């Protein structure tokens, strides 16, 4: 049996209280054990949104061959690869990371997944599986009970004839979906993928795949930041949209400043794909370069005049400042002397001392009852 205690989150955030696997992973594998034993042919098992490899490596340990995996976060992909090597899984038996497209699930008979917190993400996964997996596919989707809702049953019930709910164990539960439904009647009219929305105030079209922060809306922190961003590094030839999400900041900057090249990045595959489509929808795809990356690993040191950031303040479901600390450090590394990090953050998080230590002298640009916008200047 797989040694769950040996798994690590690296290169993602590692800190006390943040584990690489939990009781939900173990319950999913236990509930799927009979199905895994029956899936004896190669490529019959698919794993979706496995955090750090517990499900994929558990499936391999159960005998599954040529396991296909999609993890939205690039750090999750890398953690899976490191954990496979750490556990001594032979190269030929290691899971294969794949994009989120029909080839991922084609012919699959068993799908293991962690339930996403966003229902639109669950809907996208269920749609893909129902349309392209084998007719007798079974989906084992689990999570911590505190993060589950009855609406998840309803979403799966749109795509499958049967949704069974397992007994709870260690505050976890699994939904088992079977009996695929196929055809146009399963897709709600007016709900194309990805979703599209238009923000009247900003004059921007926003495109977003399921699970991307704020979806097709503009969150209030980003809107507050955009209200003052005209003052940032006006003469910069390039700018960076770090943790870009759906690409609202990148598209807004490129439209606002003709000739500016914006380098957007996000560790999420869904976010990066959304940002590319948002740029195209607003006519600036030629000046918005989107990269799926861990922070700004793709950019050289001391190379940029302006970095813009609305940092996440959670790692998966856990609130933790470590994500912001990592992104601040990446901005500090990439900023040229005198360059600035413009950042919006929830005021109660009190990031200013951390920004001072990590990036450099920090001044307040704007503040309202909920958010603060600061500009931090990199040392020469």
C-alpha positions as CSV (number, residue, x, y, z in Angstrom):
1,X,0.0,0.0,0.0
2,X,1.1,3.5,-0.8
3,X,2.9,5.3,2.1
4,X,0.8,8.5,2.2
5,X,3.0,9.9,4.9
6,X,5.9,9.9,2.5
7,X,4.1,12.3,0.0
8,X,5.2,15.9,-0.1
9,X,3.6,19.1,-1.5
10,X,6.9,20.4,-2.9
11,X,7.3,22.6,-5.0
12,X,4.0,23.9,-3.7
13,X,3.8,25.6,-0.3
14,X,4.9,23.4,2.6
15,X,4.1,24.4,6.2
16,X,2.9,22.9,9.4
17,X,-0.8,21.8,9.0
18,X,-0.6,21.6,5.3
19,X,-0.5,17.9,4.2
20,X,0.0,16.3,0.8
21,X,-2.9,14.0,1.3
22,X,-5.8,13.5,3.6
23,X,-8.6,11.2,4.6
24,X,-10.6,12.0,1.5
25,X,-7.9,10.6,-0.8
26,X,-7.8,7.4,1.2
27,X,-11.6,7.1,1.1
28,X,-11.7,7.6,-2.6
29,X,-9.2,4.9,-3.2
30,X,-11.0,2.5,-0.8
31,X,-14.4,3.1,-2.4
32,X,-12.9,2.6,-5.9
33,X,-10.9,-0.5,-5.0
34,X,-13.2,-3.0,-6.7
35,X,-13.5,-0.8,-9.8
36,X,-9.7,-0.5,-10.0
37,X,-9.3,-4.2,-9.7
38,X,-11.7,-4.7,-12.7
39,X,-9.9,-2.1,-14.8
40,X,-7.1,-4.4,-16.0
41,X,-6.5,-2.9,-19.4
42,X,-4.1,0.0,-20.0
43,X,-5.5,3.6,-20.0
44,X,-8.8,2.6,-18.3
45,X,-8.1,4.7,-15.2
46,X,-8.1,8.6,-15.2
47,X,-7.4,10.9,-12.3
48,X,-8.6,14.5,-12.3
49,X,-7.6,17.4,-9.9
50,X,-5.4,15.2,-7.7
51,X,-3.7,17.6,-5.4
52,X,-0.2,16.1,-5.1
53,X,-0.4,12.6,-6.5
54,X,-2.1,10.6,-3.8
55,X,-4.9,9.4,-6.0
56,X,-2.8,8.7,-9.1
57,X,-0.1,6.9,-7.2
58,X,-2.7,5.0,-5.2
59,X,-4.2,3.8,-8.5
60,X,-0.9,2.7,-9.8
61,X,-0.3,0.9,-6.5
62,X,-3.6,-0.9,-7.0
63,X,-2.4,-2.2,-10.4
64,X,-3.8,0.4,-12.8
65,X,-1.7,0.7,-16.0
66,X,-0.9,3.8,-18.0
67,X,-2.9,6.1,-15.6
68,X,-3.8,9.4,-17.2
69,X,-3.8,12.5,-15.0
70,X,-4.8,16.1,-15.2
71,X,-3.9,18.5,-12.4
72,X,-4.9,22.2,-12.9
73,X,-1.9,23.5,-10.9
74,X,1.6,23.1,-12.5
75,X,2.9,22.7,-9.0
76,X,0.6,19.7,-8.5
77,X,2.1,18.1,-11.7
78,X,5.6,18.6,-10.4
79,X,4.7,17.3,-6.9
80,X,3.3,14.1,-8.5
81,X,6.4,13.5,-10.5
82,X,8.6,14.1,-7.4
83,X,6.4,11.8,-5.2
84,X,6.5,9.1,-7.8
85,X,10.3,9.2,-7.8
86,X,10.4,9.4,-4.0
87,X,8.2,6.2,-3.7
88,X,10.4,4.4,-6.3
89,X,7.7,4.0,-8.9
90,X,9.3,2.6,-12.1
91,X,9.4,5.1,-14.9
92,X,7.2,2.9,-17.1
93,X,4.5,2.8,-14.5
94,X,4.3,6.5,-13.6
95,X,1.1,8.4,-14.4
96,X,1.0,10.5,-17.5
97,X,0.1,14.2,-17.2
98,X,-2.2,15.4,-19.9
99,X,-4.2,18.5,-20.9
100,X,-7.8,18.8,-20.0
101,X,-9.3,17.7,-23.3
102,X,-11.2,14.7,-24.7
103,X,-8.0,12.6,-25.0
104,X,-7.6,12.7,-21.2
105,X,-10.8,10.6,-20.6
106,X,-11.3,8.8,-23.9
107,X,-12.3,5.2,-23.2
108,X,-11.9,5.6,-19.4
109,X,-13.8,3.2,-17.2
110,X,-12.8,4.5,-13.8
111,X,-12.3,8.2,-13.0
112,X,-11.0,9.3,-9.6
113,X,-11.2,12.9,-8.6
114,X,-11.2,15.4,-5.7
115,X,-14.4,17.4,-5.7
116,X,-13.6,21.0,-6.7
117,X,-15.1,23.8,-4.6
118,X,-16.4,25.5,-7.8
119,X,-19.5,23.9,-9.2
120,X,-18.7,25.1,-12.7
121,X,-15.5,23.2,-12.6
122,X,-17.3,20.0,-11.5
123,X,-19.8,20.5,-14.3
124,X,-16.9,20.8,-16.9
125,X,-15.3,17.6,-15.6
126,X,-18.6,15.7,-15.6
127,X,-19.4,16.9,-19.1
128,X,-16.0,15.8,-20.5
129,X,-16.3,12.3,-18.8
130,X,-19.9,11.7,-19.9
131,X,-19.1,12.7,-23.5
132,X,-15.8,10.9,-24.1
133,X,-15.3,8.1,-21.5
134,X,-16.6,4.6,-21.9
135,X,-20.3,4.1,-21.5
136,X,-19.8,2.0,-18.3
137,X,-17.5,4.6,-16.7
138,X,-17.8,5.2,-12.9
139,X,-16.7,8.4,-11.3
140,X,-15.5,8.4,-7.7
141,X,-15.5,12.0,-6.6
142,X,-14.6,12.8,-3.0
143,X,-13.7,15.5,-0.5
144,X,-14.0,16.8,3.0
145,X,-17.6,17.0,4.1
146,X,-17.3,20.6,5.2
147,X,-16.5,21.6,1.6
148,X,-19.2,19.5,0.0
149,X,-22.8,20.5,-0.8
150,X,-26.0,18.9,-2.2
151,X,-25.6,21.0,-5.3
152,X,-22.6,18.7,-6.2
153,X,-25.1,15.8,-6.4
154,X,-27.3,17.8,-8.7
155,X,-24.4,18.7,-11.0
156,X,-23.4,15.0,-11.3
157,X,-27.0,14.1,-11.7
158,X,-27.2,16.2,-14.9
159,X,-24.6,14.0,-16.6
160,X,-25.2,10.6,-14.9
161,X,-28.3,8.5,-14.3
162,X,-27.1,7.4,-10.8
163,X,-25.3,9.2,-8.1
164,X,-24.6,7.2,-4.9
165,X,-23.3,8.7,-1.7
166,X,-21.0,6.7,0.5
167,X,-20.9,6.6,4.2
168,X,-18.8,9.2,5.9
169,X,-15.4,8.4,7.2
170,X,-13.0,10.8,9.0
171,X,-15.1,13.7,7.9
172,X,-14.9,12.7,4.3
173,X,-17.4,11.4,1.8
174,X,-17.4,10.1,-1.8
175,X,-20.0,10.6,-4.6
176,X,-20.1,7.7,-7.1
177,X,-21.6,8.5,-10.5
178,X,-22.5,6.0,-13.1
179,X,-24.7,5.6,-16.2
180,X,-23.7,8.4,-18.5
181,X,-26.1,10.6,-20.2
182,X,-25.2,11.9,-23.6
183,X,-26.8,14.3,-26.0
184,X,-27.8,18.0,-26.3
185,X,-30.5,17.6,-23.7
186,X,-27.9,17.4,-20.9
187,X,-26.3,20.8,-21.8
188,X,-28.2,23.8,-20.5
189,X,-29.0,26.2,-23.3
190,X,-27.0,29.4,-23.2
191,X,-24.1,27.9,-21.2
192,X,-21.2,27.5,-23.7
193,X,-17.8,26.5,-22.5
194,X,-15.9,28.5,-21.6
195,X,-18.3,31.0,-20.1
196,X,-18.2,34.6,-21.3
197,X,-19.3,37.8,-19.6
198,X,-19.1,41.5,-20.3
199,X,-18.2,44.2,-17.7
200,X,-20.0,47.4,-18.6
201,X,-17.9,49.6,-16.3
202,X,-14.6,48.4,-17.7
203,X,-15.8,47.7,-21.2
204,X,-14.1,44.3,-21.1
205,X,-15.2,40.9,-22.2
206,X,-14.1,38.3,-19.6
207,X,-13.7,34.6,-20.6
208,X,-13.3,31.9,-17.9
209,X,-13.2,28.2,-17.7
210,X,-14.7,26.5,-14.6
211,X,-12.9,27.0,-11.3
212,X,-11.1,30.2,-12.3
213,X,-11.3,32.9,-9.5
214,X,-14.3,35.2,-10.0
215,X,-15.4,33.5,-13.2
216,X,-16.6,35.9,-15.8
217,X,-17.0,38.8,-13.3
218,X,-14.4,41.3,-12.0
219,X,-13.8,40.8,-8.3
220,X,-14.0,43.9,-6.2
221,X,-10.3,43.9,-5.2
222,X,-9.2,43.8,-8.9
223,X,-11.7,46.6,-9.7
224,X,-10.3,48.7,-6.9
225,X,-6.8,48.2,-8.1
226,X,-7.7,49.1,-11.7
227,X,-9.1,52.4,-10.5
228,X,-5.7,53.6,-9.6
229,X,-3.4,51.6,-11.9
230,X,-3.1,54.4,-14.5
231,X,-0.4,56.0,-12.2
232,X,1.8,52.9,-12.2
233,X,5.1,53.1,-14.2
234,X,3.6,55.1,-17.0
235,X,6.7,54.8,-19.2
236,X,7.2,51.1,-18.9
237,X,7.4,49.2,-22.2
238,X,6.3,45.9,-20.6
239,X,4.3,44.9,-17.5
240,X,3.7,41.6,-15.6
241,X,0.3,40.4,-14.5
242,X,1.3,37.9,-11.8
243,X,-1.3,35.3,-10.8
244,X,-3.4,36.6,-13.7
245,X,-6.5,34.5,-13.2
246,X,-8.9,35.2,-16.1
247,X,-6.6,37.9,-17.5
248,X,-8.7,40.9,-16.6
249,X,-5.7,43.0,-15.5
250,X,-3.6,42.0,-18.5
251,X,-6.3,42.8,-21.0
252,X,-7.1,46.1,-19.2
253,X,-3.5,47.2,-19.2
254,X,-2.9,46.3,-22.9
255,X,-6.1,48.2,-23.9
256,X,-5.3,51.2,-21.8
257,X,-1.7,51.5,-22.9
258,X,-1.3,51.0,-26.7
259,X,2.1,49.4,-27.4
260,X,2.5,47.9,-23.9
261,X,3.4,44.2,-23.8
262,X,1.9,42.4,-20.9
263,X,3.4,39.1,-19.6
264,X,0.7,37.3,-17.7
265,X,1.2,34.1,-15.7
266,X,-0.7,31.7,-13.5
267,X,0.1,28.3,-12.2
268,X,-3.5,27.1,-13.1
269,X,-4.0,25.6,-16.6
270,X,-7.6,26.8,-16.6
271,X,-6.6,30.3,-15.7
272,X,-3.9,30.5,-18.3
273,X,-6.3,29.3,-21.0
274,X,-8.9,31.8,-19.8
275,X,-6.4,34.7,-19.9
276,X,-5.5,33.9,-23.5
277,X,-9.1,33.9,-24.5
278,X,-9.8,37.1,-22.6
279,X,-7.0,38.9,-24.3
280,X,-8.3,37.6,-27.7
281,X,-11.8,38.7,-26.9
282,X,-10.6,42.3,-26.2
283,X,-8.4,42.5,-29.3
284,X,-5.0,42.5,-27.5
285,X,-3.8,38.9,-28.0
286,X,-0.8,40.2,-29.9
287,X,0.4,42.1,-26.8
288,X,-0.5,39.7,-24.0
289,X,1.8,36.8,-23.5
290,X,0.4,34.1,-21.2
291,X,2.4,31.4,-19.5
292,X,1.4,28.7,-17.1
293,X,4.2,28.9,-14.6
294,X,5.0,28.7,-10.9
295,X,5.3,32.4,-10.1
296,X,7.6,34.2,-12.5
297,X,10.0,31.3,-13.1
298,X,10.0,32.0,-16.8
299,X,11.3,35.6,-16.4
300,X,14.9,36.6,-15.8
301,X,16.1,38.5,-12.7
302,X,15.9,42.3,-12.6
303,X,14.1,42.5,-15.9
304,X,10.8,44.3,-15.4
305,X,9.7,47.8,-14.5
306,X,6.1,46.9,-13.3
307,X,4.5,43.9,-11.7
308,X,0.8,43.9,-10.8
309,X,-0.6,41.4,-8.3
310,X,-3.9,40.5,-6.6
311,X,-2.5,37.6,-4.5
312,X,-4.5,34.6,-3.4
313,X,-4.6,34.2,0.3
314,X,-5.3,30.5,0.5
315,X,-3.6,27.2,-0.4
316,X,-6.4,24.8,-1.5
317,X,-9.0,25.2,1.3
318,X,-6.5,26.4,3.9
319,X,-5.9,30.1,4.6
320,X,-2.2,30.7,4.5
321,X,0.0,33.7,3.8
322,X,2.7,31.6,2.3
323,X,1.3,31.8,-1.2
324,X,1.5,35.6,-1.1
325,X,5.0,35.5,0.4
326,X,6.1,33.3,-2.5
327,X,4.6,35.7,-5.1
328,X,6.1,38.7,-3.4
329,X,9.5,37.1,-3.5
330,X,9.1,36.3,-7.2
331,X,8.1,39.9,-7.9
332,X,11.2,41.1,-6.0
333,X,13.5,38.9,-8.0
334,X,12.1,40.0,-11.4
335,X,11.8,43.7,-10.7
336,X,14.6,45.9,-12.1
337,X,16.1,48.5,-9.7
338,X,13.5,51.1,-9.1
339,X,10.8,48.9,-10.6
340,X,7.5,48.6,-8.7
341,X,5.1,45.9,-7.5
342,X,1.6,47.3,-7.4
343,X,-0.5,45.0,-5.2
344,X,-4.1,44.9,-3.9
345,X,-4.8,43.0,-0.7
346,X,-7.4,42.5,2.0
347,X,-6.6,45.2,4.6
348,X,-6.9,42.8,7.5
349,X,-4.0,40.8,6.2
350,X,-1.6,43.6,6.9
351,X,0.9,42.8,4.2
352,X,2.8,46.1,4.2
353,X,5.6,45.0,6.6
354,X,6.1,41.8,4.5
355,X,6.2,43.8,1.3
356,X,8.8,46.2,2.9
357,X,11.0,43.3,3.9
358,X,10.6,41.3,0.7
359,X,10.4,43.9,-2.1
360,X,11.4,47.3,-0.7
361,X,10.0,50.7,0.4
362,X,6.2,50.5,0.2
363,X,3.7,53.3,0.0
364,X,0.0,53.2,0.2
365,X,-1.8,54.2,-3.0
366,X,-5.4,53.8,-2.0
367,X,-7.5,52.2,0.8
368,X,-11.2,51.5,1.4
369,X,-12.9,49.6,4.2
370,X,-11.9,46.3,2.7
371,X,-8.9,46.7,0.4
372,X,-5.5,48.4,0.3
373,X,-3.4,49.1,-2.8
374,X,0.3,49.6,-2.3
375,X,3.3,50.2,-4.5
376,X,6.6,48.6,-3.4
377,X,9.9,49.8,-5.0
378,X,12.7,47.4,-5.7
379,X,16.1,48.5,-4.4
380,X,18.8,49.6,-6.8
